[in-house]
Amino acid sequence: MLAKEQSDQLREFYRQLALDPLEPGDPRYVPLYDPEEDPVLALMETIQFSPGESTQLLSGYRGSGKSTELRRLKEYLEAERYAVVLVDIEDYLNTAAPVDIVDFLLALVAAFEEASPFGPKQQGLLKRLGSLLGKVHLDDARVRVPGSILEFKLSLKSSPDFTEQLRRYLAGSLGELVKDVRELVAEIVKANLIASPDATEVVLLVDSGEHFRGTLTTDADVQVSVENLFFNQADNLQFRGLHLVYTVPPYLKTRVGGTAGKYRPGAPLQVIPAVKVRTSAGDDYEPGLASLQNIVELRGDWKFLLGEDGSALRRISLKSGGHLRDLIRLLQEVIRRSLRVDQLPIPERIVSGAIDQIAREFLPLADDDVEALWRVHGDHDSPMESIAGGLTTLSRFLDTHLLLCYRNGREWYDVHPLIVDDVAQQAERIRRRRSTDGND
């Protein structure tokens, strides 16, 4: 067993390998993007060049560092004298269920109000909602308006019956709902400007919108609802006197091309990619590997664990595919296993065991999935052969990290390095089996 001093050092290193978003000023933050391709700078520039208002879309994959980058955007904008409010829409909506313009608007304004000065005390949303519902009758029934924003938030997120009732009551009064929401948003914007006298404009950043995805049985319904929301209801998601950044699922860009163009001023949809550790030709990409090494160094002394020559860290970084969450998980697994040895740096078998353990979480794979993944590995394009089935497949591959998205001038995809050898072997077995069956 390791000496207590070494064990304590490992535990501290493990503690620093947090998966939570980093707040502005956190010394563990590492810039990952070339300024010419930095999605945060692109969002900020659009806001600065759009006096008074703008609406933009941002997409990212689970574990890509999107929430950390939103916090960086918030810090940059505040330094430029914007009043910035960051909200998490997943606190108000069940992102595993289809979403409707009614519940999304109510969740949006509830989140904005709750996170803003004076908003929770005024409870303007609940007053307006109660007044609006009082004008609507359906089967002589009424929706009970919760007595607080907290109760409203819990009901909206956790009670499908409550959400369905709201939709039924307000679907025919959408115009009036939008009008009330716009008026309340204007009041909240004014409250933020009063609270921040040096600011002249307000920005609302809406996190976790990319989490809208269903279960195996509801995927298609959720995706259709997201398309309807962000494409068909685009006009109702924009507000005078307010800059907005919505996070959206990666599949929206593929499902409905040109969605971002429906929002003023028509800025492109920005994507948070994985860190490129290999080129599309398969060569190691040194700048990306150096960035990952910096991320690890700022969390602890990795050399006492992995060795001075850096080969073990390089192997882990390459196997992570530049997916930040997987990099952290691989290192955490290595640390857990290192407590079983009696000396440091750890032997190579510990790294191999950790890589195998994390890789097994992706396996086994169905033959259809392997064939789609192997095509992507060959041409680095999306695996979609049709919107109908391909979109669900693409969304699932990206959500589960079977595929990773990179960017250098254009977006391209590749199979996660943790499983690329398994995919290659299974693809070859499929080829041989079909060849044999054909000969028979």
URKA-V12889 format. One record per backbone hydrogen bond with DSSP energy under -1.0 kcal/mol. NH is the residue of the N-H (numbers start at 1). CO is the residue of the C=O. If there is no record, write none. Layout:
nh=[NH;NH]
co=[CO;CO]
//
This chain:
nh=[7;8;9;10;11;12;13;14;15;16;18;26;29;37;42;43;44;45;46;47;48;49;50;54;55;56;58;59;64;69;70;71;72;73;74;75;76;77;78;79;81;82;83;85;87;89;91;92;93;97;104;105;106;107;108;109;110;111;112;113;114;115;122;123;127;128;129;130;131;132;133;134;135;136;141;152;153;154;155;156;157;158;159;163;164;165;166;167;168;169;170;171;173;177;178;179;180;181;182;183;184;185;186;187;188;189;190;191;192;193;194;195;196;199;200;203;204;205;206;207;211;212;213;213;219;222;223;224;225;226;227;228;229;230;231;233;234;237;242;243;244;245;246;247;248;252;255;256;259;262;263;266;270;272;274;275;279;282;285;289;290;291;292;293;294;295;296;297;298;299;302;306;307;314;315;316;317;318;319;320;321;323;325;327;328;329;330;331;332;333;334;335;336;337;338;340;341;346;350;352;353;354;355;356;357;358;359;360;362;370;371;372;373;374;375;376;377;378;379;380;390;391;393;394;395;396;397;398;399;400;402;403;404;406;408;412;413;414;416;419;423;424;425;426;427;428;429;430;431;432;433;434;435;436;437;438;439;440]
co=[3;4;5;6;7;8;9;10;11;12;16;23;26;34;38;39;40;41;42;43;44;45;47;242;264;244;246;270;61;65;66;67;68;69;70;71;72;73;74;75;78;77;201;203;205;207;88;89;89;94;100;101;102;103;104;105;106;107;108;109;110;111;118;119;123;124;125;126;127;128;129;130;132;133;138;148;149;150;151;152;153;154;155;159;160;161;162;163;164;165;166;167;170;173;174;175;176;177;178;179;180;181;182;183;184;185;186;187;188;189;190;191;192;196;81;83;243;85;245;87;208;209;95;211;215;218;219;220;221;222;223;224;225;226;227;228;231;234;239;202;54;204;56;206;58;249;251;252;256;259;260;263;57;59;405;322;283;279;277;285;286;287;288;289;290;291;292;293;294;296;300;302;303;310;311;312;313;314;315;316;318;320;63;323;324;325;326;327;328;329;330;331;332;333;334;337;338;305;347;348;349;350;351;352;353;354;355;356;359;366;367;368;369;370;371;372;373;374;375;376;386;387;389;390;391;392;393;394;395;396;397;397;414;412;410;406;380;404;402;416;419;420;421;422;423;424;425;426;427;428;429;430;431;432;433;434;435;436]
//
